[in-house]
Amino acid sequence: MFQKLNQVEKRYEEITQRLYDPAVVSDVEQYRRLMKESKNLVPIVEAFREYNRTQQHIEEARSLLEAGGLDREMRELAELELTEGREKLESLSEQLKILLLPRDPNDDRNVIMEIRAGAGGEESALFAGSLFRMYTMYAESRGWQVEVAGMNETELGGYKEISFVVSGDGAYSRLKFESGVHRVQRVPETEAGGRIHTSTATVAVLPEAEEVELEINPADLQIDTYRSSGAGGQHINKTESAIRITHLPTGTVVECQDERSQFKNKDKAIRVLRARLYERKQAEQQAAIASDRRSQVGTGDRSERIRTYNFPQGRVTDHRIGLTLYKIESIMDGELDEVIDALITADRAEKLQASQES
């Protein structure tokens, strides 16, 4: 581990020097790439340097105690520093093991999220709307931008499906655990008898791919235009600004009608299509490496129920890690950090165990 840490520190110092080179500064792409690498190395280097400082303090305290000649107060101080130093060293050692785990290469990407109503009819569509609101409020709390790419709205204000882009630092690293089936248990607005209904909605989280990573052949695309329409078929505008793109080799279909401009809708649809094809490519690569490899907490299978929102009991339960919180209102208002932090911790623990066993 320490050989690797020394290599990381050496690489960090090398990058720091290169960032002062005028030739690098003038090369926008190279400068951006090195800044990104430097940012990823900073937590490891800082923890490693703190580990070395702590180790030095321990040696100094041990030397003082071994030399003797200390009065009672100084000896107690040295013993305390020795004890606290050892505890801190152990904590830093565990922290460094986690920091050295391979990073998900997609963690720094923006994401495209897709929410689709599942079982439960209109109530499912309303729940999809509640989830969209939850993620929008969470994104706002972290200073991320949310841009709707396309939607299919129902008459009561729910969504049969909605797709949107979340742009911001570390968006994918935190939202990737949201993929899967979300279940709600509540009394629907449409229920006159006050009975509790169970409905579901499916969430997909796709890392946004850049053009240089995934080239799409225009000849593989079938592009259709149609009139945008809202709930109940009411026309939003009378021009054919809505876009439907079909990727012929895979049969992937993307629709976008959120913008009044046909060109803007096409641009958004291409972004969503590229993200879906990128995820498909990644899934194929991962399957080729190991069919049972886990890319997220649990199986990551979107058919798997990952979380239940029980309104009568005021609780939210994440079934992958057995976490239950009785704060459903604040969670639905976008306060997701406690859930996501627990998922990240569980994911790291699982990866750490796997690395130690291999």
VMD Tcl script that draws the C-alpha trace (Angstrom):
set ca {
  {0.00 0.00 0.00}
  {2.75 2.47 0.94}
  {4.61 1.91 -2.31}
  {1.45 2.87 -4.16}
  {0.94 5.90 -1.91}
  {4.46 7.11 -2.62}
  {3.77 6.76 -6.33}
  {0.54 8.75 -5.97}
  {2.34 11.55 -4.10}
  {5.10 11.62 -6.73}
  {2.50 11.83 -9.51}
  {0.67 14.64 -7.68}
  {3.89 16.67 -7.36}
  {4.68 16.06 -11.02}
  {1.23 17.32 -12.08}
  {1.55 20.38 -9.81}
  {4.81 21.34 -11.56}
  {3.33 20.77 -15.02}
  {0.38 23.02 -14.26}
  {2.83 25.95 -14.04}
  {4.24 25.17 -17.50}
  {3.05 27.85 -20.01}
  {2.82 25.20 -22.73}
  {0.38 23.18 -20.60}
  {-1.61 26.26 -19.55}
  {-2.11 27.22 -23.20}
  {-3.36 23.71 -24.06}
  {-6.93 23.89 -22.73}
  {-7.69 20.17 -23.05}
  {-4.43 19.03 -21.42}
  {-4.76 21.62 -18.64}
  {-8.34 20.52 -17.92}
  {-7.32 16.84 -17.84}
  {-4.40 17.48 -15.45}
  {-6.54 19.66 -13.17}
  {-9.11 16.88 -12.97}
  {-6.44 14.28 -12.16}
  {-4.89 16.58 -9.55}
  {-8.27 17.13 -7.89}
  {-8.81 13.37 -7.63}
  {-5.37 12.84 -6.07}
  {-5.63 15.62 -3.45}
  {-7.64 13.61 -0.82}
  {-5.18 10.69 -1.05}
  {-2.08 12.90 -0.81}
  {-3.46 14.91 2.11}
  {-4.39 11.76 4.06}
  {-0.99 10.18 3.32}
  {0.89 13.29 4.49}
  {-1.23 13.40 7.64}
  {-0.40 9.71 8.19}
  {3.32 10.48 7.93}
  {3.04 13.46 10.31}
  {1.15 11.34 12.83}
  {3.74 8.59 12.57}
  {6.48 11.14 13.23}
  {4.67 12.44 16.34}
  {4.35 8.87 17.62}
  {8.09 8.29 17.18}
  {8.90 11.53 19.01}
  {6.59 10.63 21.93}
  {8.07 7.10 22.10}
  {11.63 8.47 22.10}
  {10.83 10.85 24.96}
  {9.35 8.04 27.05}
  {12.25 5.71 26.33}
  {14.83 8.39 27.21}
  {13.26 8.85 30.65}
  {13.92 11.81 32.94}
  {10.44 13.28 32.40}
  {8.40 14.67 35.25}
  {4.97 13.17 35.91}
  {3.02 15.76 33.89}
  {5.29 15.53 30.83}
  {5.24 11.73 30.94}
  {1.43 11.69 30.99}
  {1.33 14.10 28.05}
  {3.74 11.91 26.07}
  {1.73 8.77 26.87}
  {-1.49 10.51 25.83}
  {0.06 11.65 22.54}
  {1.29 8.10 21.94}
  {-2.15 6.58 22.56}
  {-4.05 9.17 20.51}
  {-1.47 8.94 17.73}
  {-1.84 5.18 17.42}
  {-5.63 5.48 17.24}
  {-5.37 8.22 14.61}
  {-2.85 6.17 12.64}
  {-5.21 3.20 12.56}
  {-8.09 5.42 11.40}
  {-5.93 7.02 8.68}
  {-4.76 3.60 7.53}
  {-8.39 2.51 6.95}
  {-9.16 5.80 5.24}
  {-6.20 5.36 2.88}
  {-7.31 1.83 1.97}
  {-10.68 3.22 0.93}
  {-9.14 6.16 -0.96}
  {-6.94 3.75 -2.93}
  {-9.91 1.73 -4.15}
  {-10.37 2.08 -7.94}
  {-12.61 5.03 -8.73}
  {-15.67 4.66 -10.89}
  {-14.54 6.43 -14.09}
  {-18.06 7.85 -14.47}
  {-18.22 9.52 -11.04}
  {-17.39 13.01 -12.32}
  {-19.94 12.91 -15.12}
  {-23.28 14.63 -15.44}
  {-26.22 12.24 -15.45}
  {-29.36 11.66 -17.43}
  {-32.16 10.36 -15.23}
  {-35.29 8.67 -16.52}
  {-38.33 8.02 -14.33}
  {-41.13 5.78 -15.61}
  {-44.45 5.01 -13.97}
  {-44.83 1.31 -13.16}
  {-47.58 -0.68 -11.50}
  {-50.44 1.37 -10.07}
  {-51.97 3.35 -12.91}
  {-52.49 7.06 -12.30}
  {-51.11 6.83 -8.76}
  {-47.87 5.45 -10.20}
  {-47.64 8.46 -12.54}
  {-48.21 10.82 -9.59}
  {-45.47 9.01 -7.66}
  {-43.12 9.46 -10.63}
  {-43.86 13.18 -10.32}
  {-43.06 13.06 -6.59}
  {-39.71 11.40 -7.34}
  {-38.91 14.01 -9.99}
  {-39.64 16.76 -7.46}
  {-37.45 14.99 -4.86}
  {-34.47 14.73 -7.21}
  {-34.93 18.31 -8.43}
  {-34.87 19.64 -4.86}
  {-31.85 17.48 -4.02}
  {-29.99 18.79 -7.08}
  {-30.80 22.37 -6.11}
  {-29.46 21.79 -2.58}
  {-26.11 20.73 -4.06}
  {-25.96 23.54 -6.61}
  {-26.56 21.27 -9.61}
  {-28.54 22.25 -12.68}
  {-31.61 20.30 -13.83}
  {-32.81 20.39 -17.44}
  {-35.86 18.46 -18.60}
  {-35.21 16.53 -21.81}
  {-38.64 15.03 -22.39}
  {-41.86 14.12 -20.60}
  {-45.20 12.39 -21.03}
  {-47.55 14.11 -18.58}
  {-50.93 12.81 -17.36}
  {-54.11 14.83 -16.84}
  {-53.66 14.84 -13.04}
  {-50.11 16.22 -13.24}
  {-48.16 12.99 -12.98}
  {-45.74 11.53 -15.50}
  {-45.94 8.32 -17.45}
  {-42.26 9.05 -18.03}
  {-39.87 11.96 -17.68}
  {-36.19 12.29 -18.55}
  {-33.88 15.07 -17.37}
  {-30.21 16.01 -17.25}
  {-28.50 16.75 -13.92}
  {-25.28 18.74 -14.38}
  {-22.84 19.37 -11.57}
  {-19.73 18.26 -9.73}
  {-20.01 14.61 -8.67}
  {-23.61 14.20 -9.86}
  {-23.17 10.60 -11.04}
  {-21.11 9.60 -7.98}
  {-24.10 10.29 -5.74}
  {-27.11 9.64 -7.95}
  {-25.95 6.32 -9.46}
  {-27.38 4.40 -6.49}
  {-30.91 5.55 -7.38}
  {-31.28 3.09 -10.28}
  {-34.01 0.55 -9.65}
  {-37.65 0.13 -8.69}
  {-39.02 2.56 -6.11}
  {-42.21 1.53 -4.30}
  {-44.71 3.83 -2.60}
  {-47.43 2.94 -0.08}
  {-49.95 5.72 0.51}
  {-53.58 6.73 0.15}
  {-53.87 8.09 -3.42}
  {-55.55 11.39 -4.18}
  {-57.86 9.41 -6.44}
  {-58.95 7.03 -3.61}
  {-62.23 8.06 -1.99}
  {-62.31 5.17 0.48}
  {-59.05 6.03 2.21}
  {-57.40 2.70 1.35}
  {-53.63 2.41 1.11}
  {-52.37 1.55 -2.36}
  {-48.99 0.23 -3.44}
  {-47.48 1.62 -6.65}
  {-44.07 1.62 -8.27}
  {-41.89 3.73 -10.51}
  {-38.61 2.81 -12.17}
  {-35.58 5.12 -12.07}
  {-32.66 4.85 -14.49}
  {-29.45 6.82 -13.96}
  {-27.20 7.09 -17.01}
  {-23.76 8.74 -17.10}
  {-23.71 11.34 -19.85}
  {-21.26 10.39 -22.60}
  {-19.22 12.88 -24.59}
  {-19.08 12.89 -28.37}
  {-15.43 11.83 -28.45}
  {-16.25 8.69 -26.44}
  {-19.20 7.48 -28.44}
  {-19.53 8.38 -32.08}
  {-22.99 7.98 -33.55}
  {-23.27 7.40 -37.29}
  {-25.99 9.71 -38.68}
  {-26.88 6.96 -41.17}
  {-27.95 4.80 -38.21}
  {-30.58 7.33 -37.11}
  {-34.20 7.62 -38.14}
  {-35.43 11.09 -37.13}
  {-39.16 11.87 -37.06}
  {-40.88 15.11 -36.14}
  {-44.34 15.58 -34.67}
  {-46.41 18.15 -32.81}
  {-45.74 18.58 -29.09}
  {-48.74 17.83 -26.92}
  {-49.50 18.01 -23.23}
  {-51.88 16.11 -20.97}
  {-55.10 15.09 -22.69}
  {-53.68 15.80 -26.14}
  {-53.77 19.60 -25.79}
  {-51.24 21.07 -28.23}
  {-48.41 23.09 -26.70}
  {-47.63 24.56 -30.12}
  {-48.78 24.05 -33.66}
  {-45.40 23.35 -35.26}
  {-43.73 19.98 -35.52}
  {-41.00 20.78 -33.00}
  {-41.06 17.46 -31.12}
  {-38.37 14.95 -32.09}
  {-38.33 11.16 -32.11}
  {-34.96 9.51 -32.84}
  {-34.63 5.78 -33.47}
  {-31.18 4.20 -33.40}
  {-31.70 1.53 -36.04}
  {-28.90 -0.92 -35.05}
  {-30.17 -1.25 -31.46}
  {-33.82 -0.20 -31.79}
  {-33.33 2.46 -29.06}
  {-35.99 5.18 -29.28}
  {-35.68 8.65 -27.70}
  {-38.33 11.37 -27.77}
  {-38.03 15.02 -26.78}
  {-40.72 17.70 -26.93}
  {-39.85 19.99 -24.02}
  {-38.45 22.83 -26.14}
  {-40.31 24.90 -28.73}
  {-37.28 24.71 -30.99}
  {-36.88 21.58 -33.11}
  {-33.09 22.01 -33.03}
  {-32.99 22.18 -29.22}
  {-35.19 19.10 -28.93}
  {-32.94 17.24 -31.35}
  {-29.85 18.21 -29.35}
  {-31.41 16.99 -26.10}
  {-32.60 13.77 -27.71}
  {-29.10 13.06 -29.04}
  {-27.67 13.58 -25.52}
  {-30.13 11.07 -24.07}
  {-29.50 8.61 -26.89}
  {-25.73 8.86 -26.46}
  {-26.09 8.20 -22.70}
  {-28.25 5.11 -23.31}
  {-25.86 3.70 -25.90}
  {-22.88 4.45 -23.65}
  {-24.52 2.58 -20.77}
  {-25.34 -0.31 -23.09}
  {-21.72 -0.47 -24.24}
  {-20.49 -0.42 -20.63}
  {-22.91 -3.16 -19.62}
  {-21.65 -5.37 -22.44}
  {-18.03 -4.76 -21.42}
  {-18.74 -5.53 -17.77}
  {-20.62 -8.70 -18.68}
  {-17.66 -9.84 -20.73}
  {-15.30 -9.32 -17.77}
  {-17.48 -10.98 -15.14}
  {-21.17 -11.81 -15.38}
  {-21.69 -11.51 -11.62}
  {-19.77 -8.28 -11.07}
  {-21.71 -5.62 -9.18}
  {-21.56 -2.06 -10.41}
  {-23.83 -0.62 -7.73}
  {-24.95 -1.55 -4.21}
  {-27.03 -4.72 -4.51}
  {-27.38 -6.18 -7.98}
  {-28.11 -2.87 -9.66}
  {-30.85 -4.61 -11.64}
  {-33.61 -2.16 -12.47}
  {-36.20 -4.88 -11.92}
  {-35.10 -5.09 -8.29}
  {-37.11 -3.16 -5.70}
  {-34.55 -0.94 -4.01}
  {-36.59 1.39 -1.79}
  {-40.01 1.73 -0.20}
  {-41.69 5.02 0.74}
  {-44.42 4.27 3.31}
  {-46.42 7.44 3.97}
  {-48.79 6.13 6.70}
  {-45.78 5.05 8.78}
  {-43.69 8.06 7.75}
  {-40.75 5.83 6.83}
  {-38.36 5.27 3.96}
  {-36.58 1.89 3.75}
  {-33.66 1.12 1.45}
  {-33.79 -2.65 1.05}
  {-30.22 -3.04 -0.24}
  {-28.60 -2.03 3.04}
  {-31.52 -2.45 5.46}
  {-31.65 1.27 6.27}
  {-34.95 2.66 7.61}
  {-35.48 6.36 8.34}
  {-38.65 7.85 9.81}
  {-38.38 11.16 8.01}
  {-40.31 10.68 4.80}
  {-41.40 14.31 4.44}
  {-37.84 15.69 4.54}
  {-36.59 12.97 2.18}
  {-39.36 13.71 -0.33}
  {-38.28 17.37 -0.04}
  {-34.87 16.39 -1.37}
  {-32.92 15.70 1.83}
  {-31.31 12.55 0.44}
  {-27.76 12.86 1.78}
  {-28.26 10.55 4.77}
  {-29.54 7.76 2.50}
  {-26.91 8.30 -0.20}
  {-24.03 8.56 2.31}
  {-25.07 5.21 3.81}
  {-25.16 3.63 0.34}
  {-21.70 4.99 -0.51}
  {-20.30 3.66 2.79}
  {-21.79 0.21 2.14}
  {-20.46 0.20 -1.41}
  {-16.94 1.10 -0.25}
  {-17.01 -1.57 2.48}
  {-18.04 -4.18 -0.08}
  {-15.28 -3.14 -2.50}
  {-12.70 -3.05 0.31}
  {-13.61 -6.58 1.37}
  {-13.41 -7.78 -2.22}
  {-9.97 -6.19 -2.68}
  {-8.67 -7.82 0.48}
  {-9.97 -11.24 -0.57}
  {-8.49 -11.05 -4.05}
}
mol new
graphics top color blue
foreach p $ca { graphics top sphere $p radius 0.5 }
foreach p [lrange $ca 0 end-1] q [lrange $ca 1 end] { graphics top cylinder $p $q radius 0.2 }
display resetview
